[in-house]
Amino acid sequence: MEQRLHESEATMKCVICRQGETAPGLVTVTLERGQTVVIMRDVPAEVCRNCGEYYLDEAVAAKVYRDADAAVARRAEVEILRYAA
């Protein structure tokens, strides 16, 4: 279900800095929901070469949010996860 990012895919212009182009990479995503903080490492994303802003595709974002919701349901205070497809 995960869509892999390929170098052959077209790059996009960063909407934050408006200078850089994006390239496939891995990022750390931090989410805070209520009293829970979830840190997810090695998340595949398109990363701006200029400012470092990142963009997740729909499938990856959905998985990150599901995992964060599960941490909230477990009443975790802080949870650090490694992204796994």
N, C-alpha and C positions, 0 to 999 in steps of 0.2 A: 504494500500500500504506500510505502514511502517513495516519494519521487526523488531520485538522486539528481544532484546538480552536476551538470557536465560542462567541461570547459568549452564545448562547442556551442552551448547556449549563448544567446546574445546577452551582452552585458547591458546594464542600465545605468543611467546617470543618477547619482545620489540626490534625493529630494531634500536632504538636510543641508549639505554644504554646496550643492549645485556645481561642484567642480570635479569631483572624482567619479570614476567608473567603478562598478562592482566586479568582484571576482569571487568564485566559490571559496569557502573557508569554513573554519570551525570557530564557534563563539561560546561564551558563557552567558547564560540567560539567568537573570535574577527576578523572581516574582514575589510580591508580598500580597497576601490575602488575609485580612483580619490579623490574627496573632501569629500567622505562619509565614516563614520566609523559605522559599524554595530556590536553590541554586542548581542549575543544570549545566553540566560541562560538555564540551565537544558536540555542540548542536550544529548541524550543517546549516549554512546560511550563505547568502550573497553579502559580501562585506565590502564597504567602500574603501578603495585604496588610498583615499585622501584623508578622511576623517574617522574611519573605523565604524561608522553607523552600519548596522546589519539589518537584513530583511529575511524573514523566514517564509518559506512557501506554505501553502495552506495545510498540507498533510503534516509537516513538521510542527507547525504552530498548534494544530489540533492535538498532537501527541504530547507536546509540552504542557498544554492546558489540562489534559486528562491526568497526567502525572501530578501536576500541581493540585488539582482537585482531590486526588487520592491522598496526598499528604495532608491536606486540610481535613479530610474525613477521618484520618488517623489521629488528628489533633496534634500533629507534629509542631514543634516550635520552630526548629530549623532543620531542613533536610537538604542534603547535598547528594545529587544524583549524577550519573554519567548517562548521556543520551544513548539509547540502544534502539535500533530500528525494529 
